[in-house]
């Protein structure tokens, strides 16, 4: 999302990163999704990687506004998908994206994993965003740039109990060819 939104003039050099566009530039988010579909993408990710309730409230928005921005991110991706399908007959997919706690820290921790939270703390961080994403029914969930194993496991366990019908993929950042970023072996 970042390259395409920046190409359209969205200013992403702030705490919200690409989620800035969710506030008053949804047309650009729609256009980014449309452009990806037109270029041949079969799956797009929602503009929710950095869009979490905590970061929106830190920059002055209410929890209700933050939740609306997150829901809007899924709605606009699905609208672009549906409009593209109506025009071309090709069905594509929307992944509701959840960035790691390390991404929220905005200090490169999504590539290091230098933080320790309990399972409950991970859920307290992720669930406000994840519940809003799920409410808008994307095709699947994407847990992206995960530098640790315990964080996505906390979310996956919650999803297994509460939304087991959703396909999920997890992408990890790697330290080297055999370890994820925090040093956990890939075996």
TAKA-V222568 format. One record per backbone hydrogen bond with DSSP energy under -1.0 kcal/mol. NH is the residue of the N-H (numbers start at 1). CO is the residue of the C=O. E is the energy in kcal/mol with one decimal. If there is no record, write none. Layout:
NH_CO_E, NH_CO_E
This chain:
5_1_-2.9, 6_2_-2.9, 7_3_-2.2, 8_4_-1.2, 9_6_-1.7, 10_5_-2.5, 14_12_-1.7, 17_14_-1.2, 19_16_-2.0, 20_17_-1.5, 21_18_-1.7, 22_19_-1.5, 23_20_-1.5, 25_21_-2.1, 28_25_-1.2, 29_25_-1.3, 30_26_-2.9, 31_27_-2.2, 32_28_-2.2, 33_29_-2.2, 34_30_-2.9, 35_31_-2.9, 36_32_-2.1, 37_33_-2.5, 38_34_-2.8, 39_35_-1.9, 40_37_-1.6, 41_36_-2.7, 44_93_-2.2, 46_95_-2.6, 48_46_-1.7, 52_50_-1.3, 56_52_-2.0, 57_53_-2.5, 58_54_-2.0, 59_55_-1.3, 60_57_-1.3, 61_56_-2.4, 66_62_-2.5, 67_63_-2.6, 68_64_-2.0, 69_65_-2.6, 70_66_-2.1, 71_67_-2.4, 72_68_-3.0, 73_69_-1.7, 74_70_-1.3, 75_71_-2.6, 76_72_-2.8, 77_73_-1.4, 78_74_-2.5, 79_75_-2.4, 80_76_-2.2, 81_77_-2.3, 82_78_-3.0, 83_79_-3.1, 84_80_-2.4, 85_81_-2.5, 86_82_-2.5, 87_83_-2.0, 88_84_-2.7, 89_85_-3.0, 93_42_-2.4, 95_44_-3.0, 96_140_-3.0, 98_142_-3.0, 104_100_-1.5, 105_101_-1.6, 106_103_-1.1, 111_108_-2.0, 113_109_-2.6, 115_113_-1.8, 122_118_-2.5, 123_119_-2.3, 124_120_-2.5, 125_121_-1.7, 126_122_-2.9, 127_123_-2.8, 130_126_-2.9, 131_127_-2.9, 133_129_-2.3, 134_130_-2.9, 135_131_-1.9, 136_133_-1.1, 137_134_-1.6, 139_94_-1.7, 140_94_-1.3, 141_167_-2.5, 142_96_-2.7, 143_169_-2.9, 144_98_-2.2, 146_171_-2.9, 153_149_-1.8, 154_150_-1.8, 155_151_-1.7, 156_152_-3.3, 157_153_-2.6, 158_154_-1.8, 159_155_-2.8, 160_156_-2.6, 161_157_-1.5, 162_158_-2.0, 163_159_-3.1, 166_163_-1.8, 169_141_-2.1, 171_143_-2.8, 173_146_-1.9, 175_179_-2.0, 176_179_-1.4, 180_184_-2.8, 181_173_-2.2, 182_147_-1.9, 183_180_-2.6, 186_178_-2.4
